[in-house]
Amino acid sequence: MSRPPGMSVRLKLTLSYAGFLMVAGVLLLAVVWVFLLRYVPDVIDAGGMFVPNRSDLQRAFVPKAAAALVLLLAFGLAGGWVLAGAMLAPLDRITHATRQAAGGSLSHRILMEGPTDEFRELADAFDTMLARLEAQVAEQQRFAANASHELRTPLAITQTLLDVARRDPGRGTAELVEQLHAVNARAIDLTEALLLLSRSDQRAFTRERVDLSLAAEEATETLLPLAEERAITLETTGDVAAVLGSHALLLQLTTNLVHNAIVHNDRGGRVWVTTAAGRDDVELRVENTGAVLAPSLVATLTEPFQRGNRRARSDDSGVGLGLAIVASIVRAHDGTLALAVREGGGLVVTVRLRADSAAG
């Protein structure tokens, strides 16, 4: 959008400084005029001696006052220009950083020195914004690359199956249909997970009162057949834990955590799902037995397409977005997510969300 050119801020400040200085000078001269010259009579009888009267003082005072105002104006313009330039110098650095960011360079930082003032706060806030944008862009690029790779895999498998079927027309179609169905189902699951992750990142949901304890019970009930198939014991306990958020997203969060605890577990293992309500926040805790995990691996589990073990690619452990979706949902609800290695093997996941203030 084109705009007509206008005065710079530096020029506006200069004119403002000079204007205030002129007003102050005029007021000072007015004070001299009112409280000094008004007491001098127009005619003075000094017995033949020359004594200046009011008219004489006016003729002497007015030109000098006008000259003083001109000098004051020149001084105000020059001094105001220098002062405004010195005061606005930090804005030049911020503007330079803004233009670099607009050009695609998010690594530049202002790093303004000096004591804390409005410009320093603005520069620090801008640096923080650039750092977050740089991290988000890097995460999105990494996510897009991973998503492209993951989506390409089922498509490549489908293409391979179709090529084999075309080269061997006499081959039975039942096995081919079953394989294509499994590959297509995985692609659908991955697409839905990507959409859910995008929805939670954009915070495109309506907030309502949600009880995490009920969500935990619903999730464990839904996943009970999978747990029984793997001979895993599910235990759900805890208090009413009311929060404000999306029921669908929080149920998905709980389901993902329980599903992750079941899949990445030993046969015959256990999963504990507990909720606790505090004064200001509520806690959802999912703990499971399983293999001993390295702390360095645990730190990466919330990244998209990260899995806890290599066999996850050959079983039904999901598409590698379970904990990434959990982390996104927690961020969208302004909560915290903590993953820790369980003593003896397994994982402990703790979610803290702000309690519903009207729940009490």
C-alpha positions in Angstrom: 0.0 0.0 0.0 1.6 3.3 -1.2 1.4 6.3 1.1 2.3 9.9 0.4 5.7 10.9 1.8 5.6 12.8 5.1 7.9 14.4 7.6 10.4 12.1 9.4 10.0 11.6 13.1 13.4 13.3 13.6 12.1 16.4 11.9 8.9 16.3 13.8 10.8 16.1 17.1 13.2 18.9 16.0 10.3 21.2 15.2 8.7 20.2 18.5 11.8 21.0 20.5 12.3 24.3 18.7 8.6 25.2 19.1 8.6 24.6 22.8 11.8 26.5 23.1 10.3 29.5 21.2 7.2 29.4 23.4 9.3 29.4 26.5 11.3 32.4 25.1 8.2 34.3 24.2 6.7 33.7 27.6 9.9 34.8 29.3 9.9 38.0 27.2 6.3 38.6 28.0 7.0 38.3 31.7 9.8 40.9 31.3 7.4 43.1 29.4 4.5 42.8 31.8 6.3 43.0 35.1 9.1 45.4 34.2 8.2 47.8 31.4 4.7 48.4 32.7 6.1 50.2 35.7 8.2 52.6 33.6 6.1 55.8 32.9 5.7 57.1 29.4 7.0 60.6 30.4 9.6 61.2 33.0 10.4 64.7 34.4 14.0 64.6 35.5 14.7 68.4 35.5 16.4 68.5 32.2 18.4 65.3 32.7 17.8 62.4 30.1 16.1 59.5 31.7 14.7 56.8 29.3 11.0 56.4 29.4 8.8 53.5 28.3 9.1 54.3 24.7 12.9 54.5 24.8 13.0 51.1 26.5 10.6 49.6 24.0 12.7 50.8 21.1 15.8 49.4 22.7 14.1 46.2 23.9 12.1 45.0 20.9 14.9 44.6 18.4 17.1 42.8 20.9 14.2 40.6 21.9 13.5 39.8 18.2 17.2 39.0 17.6 17.2 36.8 20.7 14.2 34.9 19.5 15.8 34.3 16.1 19.0 33.0 17.8 16.8 30.9 20.1 15.0 29.4 17.1 18.3 28.6 15.3 19.6 27.1 18.5 16.4 25.1 19.1 16.4 23.7 15.5 20.1 22.7 15.6 20.0 21.4 19.1 16.7 19.6 18.5 18.0 18.0 15.4 21.1 16.6 17.2 19.1 15.5 20.3 16.4 13.8 18.2 19.1 12.0 16.1 20.7 10.7 19.3 17.5 9.6 20.8 16.2 7.9 17.6 19.5 6.1 16.9 18.3 2.9 18.5 15.3 2.9 16.1 17.7 2.7 13.1 19.1 -0.5 14.5 15.6 -1.9 15.0 14.5 -0.8 11.6 17.6 -2.5 10.1 16.9 -5.7 11.9 13.2 -5.5 10.8 14.2 -5.2 7.1 16.6 -8.1 7.4 13.8 -10.2 9.0 11.4 -9.1 6.2 14.1 -10.3 3.7 14.1 -13.8 5.2 17.1 -13.4 7.6 15.9 -14.4 11.1 19.3 -15.0 12.6 20.1 -11.3 13.0 19.8 -9.8 16.5 19.8 -6.2 17.7 21.6 -6.9 21.0 21.1 -3.4 22.3 23.4 -2.2 25.1 22.8 0.3 27.8 20.4 0.7 30.6 16.8 -0.5 30.4 14.5 2.0 28.7 11.6 1.9 26.2 14.0 1.4 23.3 15.9 -1.4 25.1 12.6 -3.1 26.0 11.5 -2.9 22.4 14.8 -4.2 21.1 14.8 -7.1 23.6 11.2 -8.0 22.7 12.1 -7.9 19.0 15.1 -10.2 19.6 12.9 -12.6 21.5 10.3 -12.6 18.7 13.0 -13.2 16.1 14.4 -16.1 18.1 10.9 -17.7 18.4 10.2 -17.2 14.7 13.6 -18.7 13.8 12.9 -21.7 15.9 9.4 -22.1 14.6 10.5 -21.8 11.0 13.2 -24.3 11.5 10.7 -26.7 13.2 8.2 -26.2 10.4 10.9 -26.9 7.8 12.0 -30.0 9.6 8.4 -31.1 10.1 7.6 -30.5 6.4 10.6 -32.6 5.4 9.7 -35.4 7.7 6.1 -35.3 6.7 7.0 -35.4 3.0 9.2 -38.4 3.7 6.6 -40.2 5.8 3.8 -39.6 3.2 6.0 -40.7 0.4 6.6 -44.1 2.0 3.0 -45.4 1.7 2.7 -44.0 -1.8 5.9 -45.7 -2.9 4.7 -49.0 -1.4 1.3 -48.6 -3.1 3.1 -47.9 -6.4 5.3 -51.0 -5.9 2.3 -53.2 -5.2 0.5 -52.0 -8.3 3.6 -52.5 -10.5 3.9 -56.1 -9.2 0.2 -56.7 -9.9 0.5 -55.3 -13.4 3.5 -57.5 -14.2 1.7 -60.5 -12.8 -2.0 -60.3 -13.9 -2.7 -63.8 -12.9 -1.8 -63.2 -9.3 -4.7 -63.3 -6.8 -6.2 -60.0 -5.9 -7.2 -60.8 -2.3 -3.7 -60.4 -1.0 -3.1 -57.3 -3.0 -6.3 -55.7 -1.8 -5.4 -56.5 1.8 -1.9 -55.0 1.4 -3.3 -51.9 -0.3 -5.9 -51.5 2.5 -3.2 -51.6 5.2 -1.0 -49.1 3.4 -4.0 -46.8 2.7 -5.1 -46.9 6.3 -1.7 -45.9 7.5 -1.7 -43.0 5.0 -5.1 -41.9 6.3 -3.9 -42.1 9.9 -0.9 -40.0 9.1 -2.9 -37.4 7.3 -5.4 -37.1 10.1 -2.6 -36.8 12.6 -1.0 -34.0 10.6 -4.3 -32.2 10.4 -4.8 -32.6 14.2 -1.3 -31.3 14.8 -1.9 -28.3 12.6 -5.3 -27.6 14.4 -3.7 -27.7 17.8 -0.8 -25.5 16.7 -3.2 -22.9 15.5 -5.4 -23.0 18.6 -8.5 -23.3 16.5 -10.8 -24.6 19.1 -13.5 -23.5 21.5 -12.7 -23.8 25.2 -15.1 -25.6 27.6 -14.9 -27.3 31.0 -13.2 -30.7 30.6 -12.6 -33.2 33.4 -9.2 -35.0 32.7 -10.2 -37.9 35.0 -13.1 -38.7 32.8 -11.0 -38.3 29.7 -8.5 -40.7 31.2 -11.2 -43.3 31.9 -12.6 -42.9 28.4 -9.1 -43.3 26.9 -8.3 -46.4 28.9 -11.7 -48.0 28.1 -11.2 -47.4 24.4 -7.6 -48.9 24.5 -8.5 -51.8 26.8 -8.7 -54.3 23.9 -5.2 -53.3 22.7 -3.9 -53.7 26.3 -5.5 -57.1 26.8 -4.0 -58.2 23.5 -0.6 -57.4 24.8 -1.4 -58.7 28.3 -0.8 -55.2 29.8 -2.6 -54.1 32.9 -4.2 -50.6 32.9 -4.8 -48.8 36.2 -6.7 -45.5 36.3 -7.0 -43.5 39.5 -7.2 -39.9 40.6 -9.3 -36.9 41.5 -11.6 -34.8 39.5 -9.3 -32.5 37.4 -11.2 -29.8 35.7 -9.6 -27.5 33.1 -10.8 -25.2 30.4 -10.0 -26.4 26.9 -11.1 -28.5 23.9 -12.7 -31.8 24.9 -11.7 -33.4 21.6 -8.1 -32.3 21.8 -7.7 -33.2 25.5 -9.2 -36.6 24.9 -6.8 -37.1 22.0 -3.9 -36.0 24.3 -4.9 -38.6 26.9 -5.5 -41.3 24.3 -2.1 -40.7 22.7 -0.4 -40.9 26.0 -2.1 -44.2 27.0 -1.6 -45.6 23.5 2.1 -44.8 23.7 2.4 -46.3 27.1 0.8 -49.6 25.9 2.7 -49.9 22.6 6.1 -49.0 24.0 5.9 -51.6 26.8 6.9 -55.1 27.6 4.4 -57.9 27.2 2.7 -58.3 30.5 3.7 -54.9 31.7 1.7 -52.2 33.5 0.4 -48.7 32.8 -0.7 -46.3 35.5 -2.9 -43.3 34.6 -3.5 -40.8 37.5 -5.0 -37.4 37.8 -4.5 -34.9 40.6 -6.1 -31.5 41.2 -4.2 -28.6 42.9 -5.2 -25.2 43.8 -4.0 -23.5 40.6 -3.3 -26.4 38.2 -4.2 -30.0 37.5 -1.9 -32.9 36.7 -2.3 -35.9 34.3 0.4 -38.5 34.8 0.9 -41.6 32.6 3.6 -44.1 33.7 4.5 -47.3 32.1 6.9 -50.2 32.4 9.2 -51.1 29.5 12.7 -50.9 28.2 15.3 -48.7 29.8 15.5 -45.5 27.7 18.4 -43.2 27.4 17.8 -39.6 28.7 19.0 -38.3 25.3 16.4 -40.3 23.5 13.6 -39.2 25.9 14.4 -35.5 25.2 13.6 -36.1 21.5 10.4 -38.1 21.8 8.1 -35.0 21.4 9.6 -34.2 18.0 7.5 -35.3 15.0 8.1 -38.8 13.6 10.4 -39.8 16.6 9.8 -43.3 18.0 11.0 -44.9 21.1 12.5 -48.0 19.4 13.3 -49.4 16.0 10.5 -52.0 16.0 8.0 -49.2 16.0 8.2 -49.1 12.2 7.0 -52.7 11.9 4.2 -52.8 14.3 1.1 -50.7 15.1 2.8 -48.1 17.2 1.5 -45.3 15.1 2.9 -42.8 12.7 5.4 -41.1 15.0 3.3 -38.1 15.8 1.7 -39.3 19.1 3.9 -37.3 21.6 4.4 -34.5 19.1 0.6 -34.0 19.1 0.5 -34.2 22.9 3.2 -31.5 23.1 1.3 -29.3 20.6 -2.0 -29.7 22.5 -0.3 -28.9 25.8 1.2 -25.7 24.3 -2.2 -24.7 22.9 -3.6 -25.0 26.4 -0.7 -23.1 28.0 0.4 -26.1 30.0 3.7 -27.9 30.6 4.8 -31.4 29.5 7.6 -33.3 31.2 9.0 -36.7 30.1 11.3 -38.6 32.5 12.9 -42.0 32.5 11.2 -44.4 34.9 13.4 -46.2 37.3 13.5 -49.9 36.3 12.5 -49.1 32.7 9.7 -47.3 31.0 8.6 -43.7 30.8 6.8 -41.2 33.0 4.9 -38.4 31.3 3.4 -35.6 33.3 1.1 -33.0 31.9 0.2 -29.9 33.9 -2.7 -27.6 32.9 -4.3 -24.6 34.5 -7.2 -25.5 36.6 -10.7 -24.3 35.9 -11.2 -21.5 38.4 -15.0 -22.1 38.4 -14.6 -25.8 39.2 -14.3 -25.3 42.9 
